[in-house]
Amino acid sequence: MQVDIHNVQARFGPAEDHETAQGRAERVLLSLRHSRRELHLGVREAAKLAVEAVKWLERGLSESDLRHALLAERPAEGVRSAVGFLRYRLAQKLPEPHTPIESYEPVRPHDLIECQAPGKKHTFRPLLDETECTPCRLAAANAMYSEAPSRESDHLPWRERLARINATPTALPGEA
């Protein structure tokens, strides 16, 4: 008997080369009995649980990842109900949905500007809104602070120092 593939596709839709996600999930759940005897499921039980397992496969996990998640870290006292244990595990360990990473657009560097410091004119690329290049700013800061600070000739009491700062005359104690 010859089967016309075009006639079949017209009646039932396009043929799929791979299994459906539901079928793959059922196969993983039924294969658990080979790893752990206590996780033996019937076909109907596996079909019901496969609905939850499909969510894992839709989130990009492989069948191997699903199997590993279901077999890992079983309770020390054993599993009393394979269906209950696997239903709980499928719901609780469901990974977060994969969110696409936002596109990264690099920040374009600022245009070259002319340094405003005195001396030979040159250009530099500012990081923010500075008008002088880093070497010129460092040279100006070193020139400002390289000189020793001026010392006061005599030691002044704190009241007189404060009075000088405030520019208000004060009388010394004992002078009234």
C-alpha positions in Angstrom: 0.0 0.0 0.0 1.4 3.3 -1.1 0.9 6.3 1.2 0.8 9.7 -0.4 2.7 12.1 2.0 1.0 15.1 0.6 -2.4 13.6 1.2 -1.5 12.8 4.8 -0.1 16.3 5.5 -3.3 17.9 4.0 -5.5 15.8 6.4 -3.4 15.9 9.6 -1.0 18.8 9.2 2.7 18.8 8.6 4.6 15.8 9.9 7.1 16.6 12.7 10.6 15.2 12.6 11.1 15.3 16.3 8.9 14.4 19.2 6.7 17.0 20.8 7.7 18.5 24.1 5.0 16.5 25.9 6.4 13.3 24.5 9.9 14.2 25.5 8.8 15.1 29.0 6.9 11.8 29.4 9.9 9.9 28.3 12.1 11.6 30.9 9.6 10.9 33.6 9.3 7.3 32.7 13.0 6.8 32.5 13.5 7.8 36.1 12.5 4.3 37.2 15.8 3.1 35.7 17.8 5.3 38.0 15.7 5.0 41.2 13.3 2.2 41.7 11.2 4.4 44.1 10.5 6.8 41.3 8.5 4.3 39.2 5.6 6.0 37.4 2.7 4.6 35.4 2.0 5.9 31.9 -1.0 7.8 33.0 0.9 9.4 35.9 3.7 10.4 33.6 1.3 11.9 31.2 -0.2 14.1 33.9 3.1 15.2 35.3 4.5 15.8 31.8 2.4 19.0 31.6 4.5 20.4 34.4 7.7 19.0 33.0 7.1 20.7 29.6 7.5 24.1 31.3 11.1 23.1 32.1 11.8 22.2 28.5 10.2 25.4 27.3 12.6 27.4 29.4 15.5 26.0 27.5 16.6 23.1 29.7 17.6 19.9 28.1 16.1 16.5 29.0 19.3 15.7 30.8 19.0 18.8 32.9 15.4 17.9 33.8 16.4 14.4 34.7 19.3 15.6 36.9 17.0 18.1 38.7 14.5 15.4 39.5 17.0 12.9 40.7 19.2 15.2 42.8 18.9 15.7 46.5 16.3 13.1 47.3 15.1 13.0 50.9 17.2 10.8 53.3 14.1 8.9 54.4 13.2 8.0 50.9 10.2 8.8 48.7 6.8 7.6 49.8 4.9 8.7 46.7 6.7 9.1 43.3 3.9 11.2 41.9 3.7 13.5 44.9 7.5 13.9 45.1 7.9 14.6 41.4 4.9 17.0 41.3 6.4 18.9 44.2 9.9 18.9 42.7 8.7 20.0 39.3 6.8 23.0 40.8 9.4 24.0 43.4 12.6 23.7 41.4 11.2 25.3 38.2 13.9 27.7 37.0 13.2 31.3 36.3 12.2 32.2 32.8 15.0 33.1 30.5 15.0 36.9 30.1 16.8 38.3 27.1 19.8 40.5 27.9 19.2 44.1 26.9 21.3 45.3 24.0 24.4 47.0 25.2 25.3 50.2 23.4 28.7 51.5 24.3 29.1 55.1 25.4 30.7 57.2 22.7 33.7 59.1 24.0 33.6 62.9 24.1 35.2 64.8 21.2 38.7 66.3 21.6 38.8 69.8 23.1 41.6 72.3 23.6 43.2 72.5 27.0 42.5 75.9 28.7 45.6 75.8 30.9 48.4 78.3 30.3 51.3 77.1 28.2 51.6 75.3 25.0 48.2 74.7 23.4 47.2 71.0 23.0 44.0 68.9 22.9 42.7 66.2 25.1 39.6 64.0 25.4 37.6 64.9 28.6 35.9 62.3 30.7 33.2 64.6 32.0 33.2 68.4 31.8 36.8 69.3 32.6 38.5 72.1 30.6 42.1 71.2 31.5 43.9 68.0 30.8 45.0 65.8 33.7 48.8 66.6 33.4 48.1 70.4 33.4 45.7 70.0 36.4 48.4 68.0 38.3 51.1 70.5 37.5 48.9 73.4 38.8 48.1 71.5 42.0 51.8 70.6 42.6 52.8 74.2 42.0 50.2 75.4 44.5 51.0 73.0 47.2 54.8 72.6 46.7 55.6 75.8 48.7 55.7 75.4 52.5 52.8 77.1 54.2 53.6 80.4 55.9 54.2 80.2 59.6 53.1 82.8 62.0 56.0 84.6 63.6 55.0 84.2 67.2 52.7 81.7 68.9 49.3 83.3 69.4 46.8 82.2 71.9 43.7 80.6 70.4 41.5 83.6 71.2 43.7 86.0 69.3 43.9 83.6 66.3 40.2 83.3 66.3 39.9 87.1 66.5 42.2 87.5 63.6 40.2 85.1 61.6 36.9 86.9 62.5 38.7 90.3 62.3 37.3 91.5 65.6 39.6 93.0 68.2 39.7 91.2 71.6 41.2 92.2 74.8 43.6 89.9 76.6 42.5 88.6 80.0 43.6 91.0 82.6 43.4 94.0 80.3 40.1 95.6 80.7 
